[in-house]
Each structure stands twice: as structure tokens, then as C-alpha cells.
């Protein structure tokens, strides 16, 4: 009898504890909703989940967050709030705010937004690499160490390798250039940019263009998981399908990190044997370990993997969207081909001095980056209450500045949805804060010049040799995979140019 009464008391106590926690949780969500109620935004579909359409986009990738947020800006104005679960996200589309926030180092990258950069399903991914390190002082130390590897003078010395990889890309595409075979050129661009970063970044041997290496698929798997892994359901889902997916992601990331360990270990061994070392990104990764004596192998692999992934992704995406924009705008393509034929002609080796003469090509690239920036915006943690366009933004929340959205707004760009490279002929101080494909401020992309030199050499090589005709019935929408990509894969019919 006593035991039964004791069990009843324990049960009542448990019920009260659970009820208490539930009350506190509900009260907390109510408080958060009230705290941001003065900021416009769409109605929440769920009290607990918040805006379920965001969860759906994140989980299913049926559309892109960039396009969704742009539509919300059209509807609710320059500032709005959405909730993912109980977490508020403030989106802003205003160049003055971008300048104010992104150029001030007191507004840091929020750690919560970089958790899936650092690890996925408990497996360390890019860890505390140059992109995902949110401790500003530690990041600044590493940035100073890596800066020489991306200096323009050093990058000019890499044009030979860029040419060699681009020549093999031309050979790869030549086998498909019958004018009838549908080729998803984005895949070919991913091959050549992977080949280049492996060689100039880490002196890795092997052919990444003709050989089907596991690296590209592993990168895709890891980047795709960055969105799905943010959902608590996919992390806890006990079904076999979900378990198998988690295993696949962990296996892909393990392959990439094990590759990093091997490459770094081999370089240390070469140093012990006093061999002459290449002046590449990996040498600077190792130098960072020497400068900061407690840098572990895991942290060195973080940097390796960050450069390995970013070095492939951003340039292949850019090249894919350039071809799409040229295919949709034949008058622009005609003008660009005339410039390439005049400046480059039949030159087999394209030097840095050649590409800087391609002024119109640079305008084409800038206009492509305006409409299709690989990274669609910037996010910063608001460290104190601030006034943003008349709205009080509470301290501790994340502020999203949507470059993708601003670059498509008539307020900032006349005929914003028309592809017009000539709009970049003249400098516009406001425009640089309305479109920022390589970010802004101290945390701007270290590889910007690397990507632009690489992209121009590859473009010259393929435009010298081929005609590209877009497959008409493909989707020209975009999807998120850390960077934005064309859903149709930049499908083209390729044929040889007749001059």
C-alpha cells in the first residue's frame, strides 16, 4: 500500500514538473513573439514551429530561401521578421544598413548560424575554418597568415595551372560537342574547379576532370546536409531512411577530412626530408600551425576543407550562371565573343596581362554576380539594441542582409531583372552596398581575386572553341546548397565554333 501511494506521488510530481517545463516553454515563446511583434512579417503557421514554409524549404529544398525572402521583402518592405522554430530572423534590404553593420567589426558572425559548417550529425565538417570561425580575434590571426597565398602577385603566377586545367576541360567537352547531346555543363565546371584547387591549393596529384573521383559527390553530400541537418527532426528520425542518410553524410565528410589528414601528413613528411615545398595554400595552412603553436591537426584540416570546398563551389556556380545569362542574351554573347576574338584570338596560353584587357567580360561577370551571387547575403549578430529603419531590433538576434534581394530591386537598380553588363561601366557608391557577392568588410572573401582570374581564363578557353545553346525546356530556377545553383544544371547543346 505504501509503495502504491509513493508511486502515485512520484507520478503526480513528474506530471507537475513536465507541466511546469511546458508552461515555461510556452511562456518563453509567447515572450519572444511579443518581443518582435512590432516588426512586420508573415503570419506564423504554427505557435511552436513558427513559419513552417521555412522548415519545408530547408528540409525539402523545393525552392530557395533567397527567392522566398525576396518575395517577402516585396510584400512587407525593407525589414521583416520570420521564425524558424522559436528563433527570430530579421531580414533587411537596405544599402545604408549593410554599410553600417557589415563594415563594423563589433557585429560578429553569429555562432548559431555556423553550427552546421562546423559539424553535421556529430561529425566535424569545416570546424573552425576561415569561413566558420566566429571568434574574431582568432579569425583575424589566421586571415593574416593566409593573405599572402591570395595576393594578386602570387595569383598571377598560377595562370599556367589555370590554363592546363582549362585545356583539359576543353578536351573533356570536345567529346560531347556534337550539337545534339544534352550536357549539364555545371558538372563539367565542378570538375575543372576541383582540379584547379587540388593542384594550386594543395599540390594534389591526379586528374579530377576525366576521372570520376569521390570528392565532388562527397562535397555535394556535405553541403546539402548543411540545410537538412539544421532540422531537429532529421537528427532524431529513427526510420531506416533517415539513419541511412545520416550514415551517408558522415561517410562523405570522413572521406574529405581523411584526405586532408593525408595531404597535411605527407607535407610534414616532405618538410622533415628537407624537400623543396610548393608555395601553395597548404604551405600557409602549415605556417598557421607554426605561428599558432597549439593549432591541432583537426584545426589544420578545418582550413584545408574550407579552401577545398569553397575553391570548387563558388567559381563553378559563377561560370554556370554566366553561360545561362549569355544563352538568354545573345546580343551580350555576340559582343563578348568579339572581345575574346580581338584580345585573345587563337592564343593557347592566356596570361594575366591578357585577361585584364577583357573589360567587357569583367562587366558580364559583375552583372552575373549581381543577379546570381553564389552567397546570397550576409548575417551578423546584433550585440546591442539598434534602430534599423525605424524598428527597434533587440540585442542578441541575427540580422540578415539580403544582397540577392537588393540586387533585384528597382529602387537600387533600374530594370533590375534585365541582364545589362553596361550598368557596371560607371562606379556607383550606393551600388556596392546593394550587391556584395564576395561579402564586405573585414570578412570579405579571401578568394575573390583567385575566383575572378580562374573564371576568366576558363571562359576564354571555352568561348574560343565552342558554341553553347541552352536546352530550352530546363528549369532556370535556383536551389540552395550553401551556395545557389541552377536547378537545370546549366544544360546546353555544345558544338564547335567556326571562325
C-alpha positions in Angstrom: 0.0 0.0 0.0 2.8 2.4 0.9 4.6 1.6 -2.4 1.5 2.3 -4.4 1.0 5.7 -2.6 4.7 6.6 -3.2 4.4 5.7 -6.9 1.3 7.9 -7.1 3.1 10.8 -5.5 6.1 10.4 -7.9 3.7 10.3 -10.9 2.0 13.5 -9.8 5.4 15.1 -9.2 6.5 14.1 -12.7 3.3 15.5 -14.2 3.8 18.8 -12.4 7.4 19.0 -13.5 6.5 18.3 -17.1 3.6 20.8 -16.9 6.0 23.3 -15.3 8.5 23.0 -18.1 5.8 23.2 -20.7 4.4 26.3 -19.1 7.8 27.9 -19.1 8.5 27.0 -22.7 5.1 28.3 -23.9 5.6 31.5 -21.8 9.1 31.9 -23.3 7.8 31.6 -26.9 5.0 34.0 -26.1 7.5 36.4 -24.8 9.7 36.1 -27.9 6.7 36.6 -30.2 5.7 39.7 -28.3 9.3 41.0 -28.3 9.3 41.1 -32.1 5.6 41.8 -32.7 6.3 45.4 -33.7 8.3 44.2 -36.8 6.2 43.3 -39.9 6.2 39.8 -41.3 4.0 36.9 -42.4 1.6 35.2 -40.0 3.1 32.2 -38.3 1.5 28.9 -39.3 2.5 27.3 -36.0 2.9 28.5 -32.5 5.8 26.1 -31.9 7.4 25.6 -35.3 6.9 29.2 -36.4 6.9 29.8 -40.2 6.6 26.2 -41.4 7.3 27.2 -45.0 10.9 27.9 -44.0 11.2 24.4 -42.4 9.8 22.9 -45.6 12.3 24.8 -47.8 15.2 23.8 -45.5 14.1 20.1 -45.4 12.9 19.6 -49.0 14.8 22.3 -50.9 11.7 22.7 -53.1 12.7 26.3 -53.6 15.4 28.7 -52.4 15.4 30.9 -49.3 16.8 33.7 -51.4 13.8 33.8 -53.7 11.4 33.3 -50.8 12.9 36.2 -48.8 12.8 38.5 -51.9 9.1 37.9 -52.2 8.7 38.7 -48.5 10.6 41.9 -49.0 8.2 42.9 -51.8 5.3 42.2 -49.6 6.4 43.5 -46.2 9.1 46.1 -47.0 12.8 46.5 -46.2 12.5 44.9 -42.8 10.6 41.9 -41.7 10.8 39.0 -39.2 10.3 35.3 -39.6 10.5 32.5 -37.1 12.3 29.2 -37.5 11.0 27.2 -34.6 11.2 29.8 -31.7 14.2 31.6 -33.3 13.5 35.1 -34.9 15.4 36.1 -38.0 15.4 39.7 -39.1 15.8 40.3 -42.8 16.9 43.7 -44.1 17.2 45.1 -47.6 18.9 48.5 -47.4 22.4 49.5 -48.6 22.9 52.0 -45.8 22.2 49.3 -43.2 24.5 47.0 -45.0 27.3 49.5 -44.9 26.7 50.4 -41.2 26.6 46.8 -40.0 29.0 44.8 -42.2 31.8 47.4 -42.0 31.7 47.5 -38.2 33.7 44.7 -36.6 31.7 44.8 -33.4 28.9 43.0 -35.3 30.2 39.4 -35.5 29.1 36.3 -37.3 26.5 34.6 -35.1 27.8 31.2 -33.8 24.4 29.6 -34.1 24.3 30.2 -37.9 27.6 28.4 -38.4 26.9 25.2 -36.4 26.3 23.1 -39.5 29.5 24.5 -41.0 31.4 23.2 -38.0 29.8 19.8 -37.6 27.0 17.7 -39.0 25.3 14.8 -37.2 28.1 15.0 -34.7 30.9 14.7 -37.3 33.3 17.6 -37.6 32.9 19.2 -41.0 34.7 22.6 -41.7 35.1 23.1 -38.0 36.7 26.5 -37.2 38.0 27.2 -40.7 38.3 30.7 -42.2 34.6 30.9 -43.0 33.1 29.4 -39.9 35.4 30.8 -37.2 33.2 33.2 -35.2 35.9 34.3 -32.7 37.0 37.5 -34.4 40.5 37.7 -32.9 41.3 34.1 -33.7 39.9 34.5 -37.2 42.0 37.7 -37.8 45.2 35.8 -36.8 44.5 33.1 -39.4 43.4 35.6 -42.1 46.8 37.5 -41.7 48.7 34.2 -42.2 46.7 33.2 -45.3 46.6 36.6 -47.0 49.9 36.1 -48.9 48.5 33.0 -50.6 45.8 35.1 -52.2 47.9 38.2 -53.1 47.4 39.2 -56.7 51.2 39.0 -57.5 51.2 35.3 -56.4 47.9 34.5 -58.2 49.4 35.8 -61.5 52.0 33.0 -61.2 49.2 30.4 -61.2 47.8 31.2 -64.7 49.9 28.3 -66.1 48.0 25.8 -64.0 44.7 27.5 -64.7 45.4 27.2 -68.4 46.4 23.5 -68.2 43.2 22.6 -66.3 41.1 24.7 -68.7 42.7 22.9 -71.7 41.7 19.6 -70.3 38.2 20.9 -69.7 38.0 21.8 -73.4 39.2 18.3 -74.3 36.5 16.8 -72.0 33.8 18.9 -73.6 35.0 18.2 -77.1 33.9 14.6 -76.8 30.4 15.9 -76.2 30.3 18.7 -78.7 28.1 17.1 -81.4 25.4 19.8 -81.1 22.8 17.1 -80.2 23.9 15.7 -76.8 22.5 17.5 -73.7 25.3 18.4 -71.4 24.9 19.7 -67.9 27.8 22.0 -68.0 27.7 22.8 -64.3 29.1 19.3 -63.7 32.0 20.0 -66.0 32.7 23.3 -64.3 32.7 21.5 -61.0 35.3 19.1 -62.3 37.7 21.8 -63.6 37.4 24.0 -60.5 38.0 20.9 -58.3 41.1 20.0 -60.4 42.4 23.6 -60.1 42.0 23.9 -56.3 43.6 20.4 -55.8 46.6 21.4 -57.8 47.3 25.1 -57.0 46.0 24.8 -53.4 47.4 21.5 -52.2 49.7 20.1 -54.9 47.5 17.0 -55.1 48.2 14.7 -58.0 45.7 13.0 -60.3 43.1 14.1 -62.8 39.9 15.5 -61.5 38.3 16.2 -64.9 38.3 12.9 -66.7 38.4 10.7 -63.6 35.3 10.2 -61.5 36.7 11.0 -58.1 34.6 10.6 -55.0 35.4 14.2 -53.9 32.8 16.0 -55.8 29.9 13.8 -54.6 31.3 14.0 -51.1 31.3 17.8 -51.2 27.7 17.8 -52.6 26.6 15.5 -49.8 28.2 17.5 -47.1 26.9 20.9 -48.4 23.4 19.5 -48.9 23.3 18.2 -45.4 24.1 21.7 -44.0 20.4 22.5 -44.7 18.8 19.3 -43.6 20.9 18.8 -40.5 19.6 22.1 -39.1 16.2 20.4 -38.7 15.8 18.6 -35.3 13.6 16.0 -36.9 16.2 14.7 -39.3 18.7 14.4 -36.4 16.3 12.3 -34.3 14.3 10.5 -37.0 14.6 6.7 -36.2 13.4 5.5 -39.6 15.9 3.5 -41.7 15.8 6.0 -44.5 16.9 8.8 -42.1 19.5 6.6 -40.4 21.0 5.7 -43.8 21.1 9.3 -44.8 23.0 10.3 -41.7 25.5 7.5 -42.3 26.0 8.6 -45.9 26.7 12.2 -44.8 29.1 11.1 -42.1 30.9 8.8 -44.6 31.2 11.7 -47.1 32.6 14.1 -44.5 35.0 11.5 -43.2 36.4 10.9 -46.7 37.1 14.6 -47.1 38.7 15.0 -43.7 40.8 11.9 -44.0 42.0 13.2 -47.4 43.0 16.4 -45.6 44.9 14.5 -42.9 46.8 12.5 -45.5 47.7 15.6 -47.6 48.9 17.5 -44.5 50.8 14.5 -43.1 52.6 14.0 -46.4 53.6 17.7 -46.5 55.0 17.4 -43.0 57.0 14.4 -44.1 58.4 16.3 -47.0 59.4 19.0 -44.7 61.3 16.5 -42.5 63.1 15.3 -45.6 64.0 19.0 -46.4 62.3 18.8 -49.8 61.5 22.0 -51.6 57.9 22.8 -50.8 55.4 24.3 -53.2 54.2 27.8 -52.5 50.5 26.9 -52.2 47.6 27.3 -49.8 48.6 24.1 -47.9 52.0 25.7 -47.1 50.2 28.6 -45.4 47.9 26.2 -43.5 51.0 24.6 -42.1 52.6 28.1 -41.5 49.5 28.9 -39.4 50.2 25.9 -37.3 53.7 27.2 -36.7 52.6 30.7 -35.9 49.9 29.5 -33.5 51.8 26.6 -31.8 48.7 24.9 -30.4 46.9 24.5 -33.8 46.0 20.9 -33.9 45.7 18.5 -36.9 41.9 18.8 -36.7 42.2 22.6 -37.0 44.6 22.4 -39.9 42.1 20.0 -41.6 39.4 22.6 -40.9 41.3 25.1 -43.1 42.1 22.5 -45.7 38.5 21.5 -46.1 37.2 25.1 -46.1 39.5 26.1 -49.0 38.9 22.7 -50.7 35.1 23.2 -50.7 35.0 26.9 -51.3 37.6 26.8 -54.1 35.4 24.5 -56.1 31.9 25.7 -55.3 31.8 29.5 -55.9 33.6 29.5 -59.3 31.7 26.6 -60.8 28.4 28.3 -59.8 29.5 31.6 -61.2 30.5 30.0 -64.6 27.2 28.1 -64.8 25.2 31.3 -64.3 27.4 33.2 -66.8 26.6 30.6 -69.5 22.9 30.8 -68.7 22.9 34.6 -68.8 24.8 34.6 -72.1 22.5 31.9 -73.6 19.4 34.0 -72.7 21.0 37.2 -74.1 22.6 36.5 -77.5 23.4 40.2 -78.1 25.6 40.1 -75.0 27.2 36.9 -76.1 28.0 38.4 -79.5 29.7 41.4 -78.0 31.7 39.2 -75.6 32.8 36.8 -78.4 34.0 39.8 -80.4 36.1 40.9 -77.4 37.6 37.5 -76.9 38.4 37.1 -80.6 40.1 40.5 -80.7 42.0 40.3 -77.4 42.8 36.6 -77.2 42.3 35.3 -80.7 43.8 31.8 -81.0 46.3 32.2 -78.2 46.9 28.9 -76.5 48.3 30.3 -73.3 46.3 33.1 -71.7 48.3 35.3 -69.4 47.2 37.7 -66.7 48.0 40.6 -68.9 45.5 39.3 -71.4 42.6 38.9 -69.1 42.8 42.3 -67.6 42.2 43.7 -71.1 38.9 41.8 -71.3 36.9 44.7 -69.9 33.5 43.6 -71.2 34.0 40.1 -69.8 34.5 41.6 -66.4 31.3 43.6 -66.8 29.5 40.4 -67.8 30.8 38.6 -64.7 29.8 41.5 -62.4 26.3 41.6 -63.8 26.0 37.8 -63.4 27.2 38.1 -59.8 24.6 40.8 -59.2 21.7 38.5 -60.3 23.2 35.3 -59.1 25.6 35.9 -56.2 26.9 32.4 -55.0 26.4 33.5 -51.4 23.1 35.4 -51.3 23.7 37.7 -48.3 25.5 38.3 -45.0 24.4 37.7 -41.4 25.6 39.5 -38.3 24.8 39.2 -34.6 23.3 42.4 -33.1 25.2 42.9 -29.9 23.0 45.7 -28.6 19.6 47.2 -29.2 19.8 49.1 -32.5 17.4 51.1 -34.6 17.0 49.8 -38.1 14.9 51.9 -40.4 12.7 52.9 -37.6 12.3 49.5 -36.0 14.0 48.7 -32.6 15.9 45.4 -33.1 16.6 43.7 -29.8 20.2 42.7 -28.9 21.1 39.1 -29.4 19.3 38.4 -32.7 20.7 37.7 -36.2 20.3 40.3 -38.9 20.2 39.0 -42.5 21.2 41.5 -45.2 20.0 40.1 -48.4 22.2 41.0 -51.3 20.3 38.7 -53.6 17.1 40.7 -52.8 18.5 44.2 -53.1 20.2 43.4 -56.4 16.8 42.7 -57.9 15.0 45.7 -56.6 14.1 48.6 -58.9 14.9 51.0 -56.1 18.6 50.2 -56.4 18.9 49.0 -60.0 17.0 50.3 -62.9 15.4 47.5 -64.9 16.7 45.2 -62.2 15.7 41.9 -63.8 17.3 42.8 -67.2 20.8 41.4 -67.8 22.7 44.5 -68.7 26.5 44.4 -68.1 26.9 48.0 -69.2 25.3 49.2 -66.0 28.7 48.5 -64.3 30.6 50.8 -66.7 30.4 53.5 -64.1 31.1 53.3 -60.4 28.1 53.9 -58.0 29.0 54.1 -54.3 25.5 53.0 -53.2 25.5 50.0 -55.5 28.5 48.4 -53.8 26.3 48.1 -50.7 23.3 46.8 -52.6 25.2 43.9 -54.2 28.1 42.3 -52.5 28.7 38.8 -53.9 32.0 38.4 -52.1 30.7 40.0 -48.8 32.0 43.2 -47.4 34.3 44.5 -44.6 37.0 42.5 -42.8 35.2 39.2 -43.5 35.0 39.6 -47.3 36.0 36.6 -49.3 39.8 36.0 -49.3 39.5 34.1 -52.6 37.8 36.8 -54.6 40.7 37.5 -57.0 41.5 33.8 -57.2 38.0 33.1 -58.4 37.9 36.0 -60.9 41.2 35.1 -62.5 40.3 31.5 -62.7 36.8 32.2 -64.1 38.1 34.5 -66.9 40.7 32.0 -68.1 38.2 29.2 -68.2 35.6 31.4 -70.0 38.2 32.4 -72.6 39.1 28.8 -73.3 35.6 27.5 -73.8 34.4 30.6 -75.8 37.4 30.2 -78.1 36.3 26.7 -79.0 32.6 26.2 -78.6 29.1 27.4 -79.2 26.7 26.8 -76.4 22.9 26.6 -76.9 20.7 26.3 -73.8 18.4 23.4 -73.6 15.1 25.3 -73.8 12.8 23.1 -71.6 15.1 23.0 -68.5 14.3 24.8 -65.3 16.2 28.1 -64.8 15.2 28.3 -61.1 17.8 28.1 -58.3 18.3 26.0 -55.2 20.4 26.3 -52.1 23.3 24.1 -51.4 25.4 26.5 -49.2 25.8 28.5 -52.5 23.0 28.9 -55.0 22.9 26.7 -58.1 20.8 26.4 -61.3 18.2 23.7 -60.9 18.7 22.6 -64.6 22.4 22.2 -64.2 23.1 24.7 -67.0 22.1 22.1 -69.7 23.5 23.0 -73.1 23.9 21.6 -76.6 27.6 22.1 -77.5 29.2 22.5 -80.9 32.5 23.7 -82.3 32.8 27.3 -83.3 33.6 28.0 -86.9 35.7 31.1 -87.4 
